[in-house]
Amino acid sequence: MSLNSYLVSPAQLNEALKTSSASSKVIPLCAAWFLPNDPEGRTGHTSYLAKRIPNARFFDIDAIKADSPYPHMLASPNDFAAAVGKLGISNDDVVVVYDTAELGIFSGPRVAWNFRIFGHKKIHLLNNFRLWVEQGLPTERGPAKTPEAVEYSVLSISKPRAVLTYETMKGLAQDDKATKEKFPNVSTIDARPKGRFDGTAPEPRPGLPSGHMPGSTSVPFSDVLDPDTKAFLPTEKLKELLESKGIDLKSPIISSCGTGVSAAVLDTALMELGVPADQRYLYDGSWTEWAMRAKEGDGLVQTST
């Protein structure tokens, strides 16, 4: 069974795995991750060991990243290729990324976004593992076999277009004419919870102030998910939500969050709504970089209080 859409259901993935073969391999890729201040002390790897799709590999977003003071910055093409090759994933494989049953959609979109940025042709996102578990589909637990490493190559890089820097975001926030001309009528949407956006709730990383970038709009990533299943809302509800926030779906849109993880949830929602790739951007450093680099008194950290 071929997977024809980016988002795939548990039933679709289950059928595809049944027909997976050496010539058309389908690889489930667990992207489990929890915030560093998780109240239960959970980690992505322990979740992976506790319950996963059979033969799934584990993509550690805390390890497969750039060497940077800002968490989860996109890895270099060479480092990404080396890490993916060690997972036994080749360029021809069908990769289906999934999250945790505990949280539903959360970190999976970020990992799938990484693959898209580096040109992987057959990449999908499970919608979602919570439903997979609830529907009684196969799982396994315990230590996983180490996959046989293969050669993996980055085929193309859309980073210069899709991945925005602090300098670009600062130019937009300060109404720099040249920057504004490159992004006419741009909207910036922030996936963090509303309290962190408003500055009334703390950031999960000690010492980092909460608040938001000038001109940005709060769209908590949880709002684009079903409150029970934590899977993506139907497209008509996604459209209604974003338009209610004043977001123009025909103009450029930048997604941001805390460290670039849940921003990819919003980017996926925009993709499902048909917003073309050349109008979707992601601020890789997100709020962690912004709050660490913004200087006191320059007006770049705003609150709603």
KAGI-V418990 format. One record per residue. N is the residue number from 0. OMEGA is omega in degrees with one decimal (999 if undefined). D_FIRST is the distance of its C-alpha to the first C-alpha in whole Angstrom. Layout:
# KAGI-V418990
[[N,OMEGA,D_FIRST] [N,OMEGA,D_FIRST]]
This chain:
# KAGI-V418990
[[0,179.0,0] [1,177.9,4] [2,-171.1,7] [3,-179.5,9] [4,179.9,12] [5,174.6,14] [6,179.0,15] [7,179.7,12] [8,174.5,13] [9,-179.3,13] [10,179.6,11] [11,179.1,8] [12,-179.7,9] [13,178.4,10] [14,179.8,6] [15,179.3,5] [16,179.1,8] [17,-178.3,8] [18,178.7,7] [19,-178.6,8] [20,-179.5,11] [21,-178.4,14] [22,179.0,13] [23,-171.2,10] [24,175.5,11] [25,-175.9,10] [26,171.1,14] [27,-177.4,15] [28,-178.5,18] [29,179.7,21] [30,-174.6,23] [31,178.0,26] [32,176.6,29] [33,177.3,32] [34,-177.7,35] [35,178.0,38] [36,-179.5,40] [37,-175.0,38] [38,179.6,40] [39,178.5,39] [40,-177.3,38] [41,173.5,35] [42,179.2,33] [43,-175.4,29] [44,177.9,30] [45,175.9,31] [46,177.2,28] [47,-179.7,26] [48,-176.7,28] [49,-178.7,28] [50,-179.6,25] [51,172.1,21] [52,-178.4,18] [53,178.4,18] [54,177.7,18] [55,172.4,18] [56,-179.2,21] [57,177.4,24] [58,-176.1,25] [59,-177.0,28] [60,175.0,29] [61,-178.1,33] [62,-177.4,33] [63,-174.4,31] [64,177.4,33] [65,172.7,36] [66,-170.8,39] [67,174.6,41] [68,-179.2,43] [69,-173.7,40] [70,167.7,37] [71,175.4,34] [72,-175.4,35] [73,179.6,32] [74,173.4,32] [75,177.9,33] [76,-178.5,31] [77,-179.8,32] [78,177.7,32] [79,-179.1,28] [80,-179.6,27] [81,-179.1,29] [82,-179.2,28] [83,176.6,24] [84,178.1,25] [85,177.4,27] [86,179.0,23] [87,-179.2,22] [88,177.8,20] [89,-178.7,19] [90,-177.1,19] [91,-176.8,16] [92,171.6,14] [93,-177.2,12] [94,177.5,14] [95,-177.2,14] [96,176.7,17] [97,-175.2,19] [98,178.0,22] [99,173.4,24] [100,-177.4,24] [101,-173.4,28] [102,-171.8,28] [103,-179.8,25] [104,178.5,24] [105,-175.6,26] [106,-179.9,26] [107,179.7,22] [108,179.5,23] [109,-179.5,25] [110,177.8,23] [111,176.3,21] [112,177.1,23] [113,-180.0,25] [114,179.1,22] [115,179.9,22] [116,-177.1,26] [117,167.1,25] [118,177.2,23] [119,-171.0,19] [120,-172.7,17] [121,-176.7,14] [122,-177.7,15] [123,178.8,14] [124,178.4,16] [125,-177.3,15] [126,3.8,17] [127,-176.4,18] [128,176.0,19] [129,178.4,22] [130,176.4,20] [131,-179.4,18] [132,-178.4,21] [133,179.7,22] [134,175.1,19] [135,178.9,20] [136,-169.4,17] [137,172.7,18] [138,173.5,20] [139,-179.3,23] [140,177.6,26] [141,-179.8,29] [142,-179.5,29] [143,175.8,26] [144,175.3,26] [145,-178.0,27] [146,176.0,24] [147,-177.6,25] [148,178.1,26] [149,176.8,25] [150,177.0,26] [151,-178.9,24] [152,172.4,26] [153,-173.4,26] [154,179.0,25] [155,-178.3,27] [156,176.6,29] [157,-176.7,29] [158,-176.9,32] [159,-179.0,35] [160,-167.1,33] [161,-171.9,31] [162,-174.4,33] [163,-176.7,37] [164,176.2,40] [165,-177.3,43] [166,177.9,45] [167,-178.9,43] [168,178.6,42] [169,177.7,46] [170,177.8,47] [171,-178.4,45] [172,-178.0,47] [173,177.0,50] [174,175.2,50] [175,-172.9,50] [176,-177.5,50] [177,179.6,48] [178,179.9,45] [179,-179.7,45] [180,178.2,45] [181,-177.2,42] [182,-177.2,40] [183,177.4,42] [184,-176.6,42] [185,171.9,39] [186,173.3,38] [187,-179.9,38] [188,-172.9,36] [189,-173.2,37] [190,-177.9,34] [191,174.8,37] [192,-173.5,38] [193,-179.5,41] [194,178.4,44] [195,176.7,43] [196,-178.6,43] [197,-175.9,46] [198,-179.2,48] [199,178.5,48] [200,-176.6,46] [201,171.4,46] [202,-179.7,43] [203,180.0,42] [204,-175.4,43] [205,175.5,47] [206,-178.4,49] [207,179.8,47] [208,173.4,48] [209,-175.4,46] [210,-178.4,46] [211,177.2,44] [212,177.0,45] [213,176.1,47] [214,-178.4,45] [215,-178.5,42] [216,179.3,40] [217,172.2,39] [218,-178.2,35] [219,-175.2,35] [220,179.1,31] [221,-179.0,31] [222,-179.5,32] [223,-178.6,28] [224,173.8,27] [225,-175.3,27] [226,-178.9,30] [227,-175.5,29] [228,-174.8,25] [229,170.1,26] [230,-178.2,22] [231,174.2,23] [232,172.9,25] [233,-173.8,24] [234,-178.8,24] [235,177.8,27] [236,176.0,29] [237,179.9,28] [238,179.3,30] [239,-179.4,33] [240,-175.1,33] [241,177.9,34] [242,176.9,36] [243,177.8,38] [244,-179.7,39] [245,-179.1,40] [246,178.2,37] [247,-176.5,37] [248,178.7,33] [249,179.5,34] [250,-179.6,36] [251,-179.5,35] [252,177.5,34] [253,175.9,35] [254,179.7,33] [255,177.6,35] [256,178.9,35] [257,179.9,37] [258,178.2,36] [259,-178.4,33] [260,-177.3,30] [261,171.8,30] [262,179.6,31] [263,173.3,27] [264,178.0,26] [265,178.5,28] [266,177.9,27] [267,177.1,23] [268,178.3,25] [269,177.8,26] [270,178.3,23] [271,178.4,22] [272,177.2,25] [273,175.0,25] [274,-173.6,27] [275,-175.9,27] [276,-177.5,27] [277,174.2,30] [278,-179.7,32] [279,-179.6,30] [280,177.0,32] [281,176.2,32] [282,-169.5,35] [283,-178.6,35] [284,178.0,38] [285,-170.0,38] [286,-178.8,41] [287,177.6,41] [288,-176.7,42] [289,-176.8,44] [290,178.5,46] [291,-175.2,47] [292,-179.8,48] [293,-178.6,50] [294,180.0,54] [295,177.4,56] [296,-178.2,57] [297,175.8,55] [298,-176.3,53] [299,175.2,50] [300,-177.5,49] [301,176.2,50] [302,180.0,50] [303,-178.5,50] [304,999,53]]
